[in-house]
Amino acid sequence: TATRSARFSFSRAPLVVALIAEFIGTFMLAAAILASQGAPLVVLFGLAGIVLAVGAFSGAHVNPAMTIGAWVTRRISGLKALGYVAAQVLGAMLALVVINAYVSAAPAANPNDLYSAGAQLFKAVALPEGREWYVFFAEMLGTAILGFAVASALSEVRERAAAALTVGLGIFVGLMIAGQAATYVGASAILNPAVAVSLQAINFNSIWPLGVYVLGTVLGGVVGFVLYDLMRRSGKEA
């Protein structure tokens, strides 16, 4: 029995363990955002908790933009990056299915009660026509801040609690800046292509949602990782 259990031990397949961790972590993050309607403080502590829970297995990217930033800066291989992104998107999609099932099963609003409101699934605000570039650069800026924090946590921070707090504060600052900027033009800041799927921000009726919530965040993540590496290298040379 012991020999048979050893054959199926996850320790023999570290990539599988990492993919499962990314799937679970992204599911938890997307579900927390849907349940809290994107409250920045909830996202801060939720992401910090996820980093503590699964960071030892995969690094807890839970964001395709962070994974691509790590791949561009040669922190992970292309195969692992591809697997991470697939696991993250699937985890976010499952979160949408689960939360939507509960919202659909919730009782309808009572028309005789002014204070009674039916449950509604949290969604991203539709992109404002003519202001898409503003949202694009807000997403890019916010994700660059997050990418810088994640690169720092992956490279420098050895204590898991400190790394989790670094990443959590990174997403908090990114959401506060990008979120407020996007609010000015009547939009939402997400900073995560996988979570954008959960928030139903991605659609194929227009190229703008893909450009803003996928390309914009990926570029921001890469900028954050590259900027951190450039500063770290310059600091060592000095």
Disulfide bonds with the S-S distance in Angstrom:
none
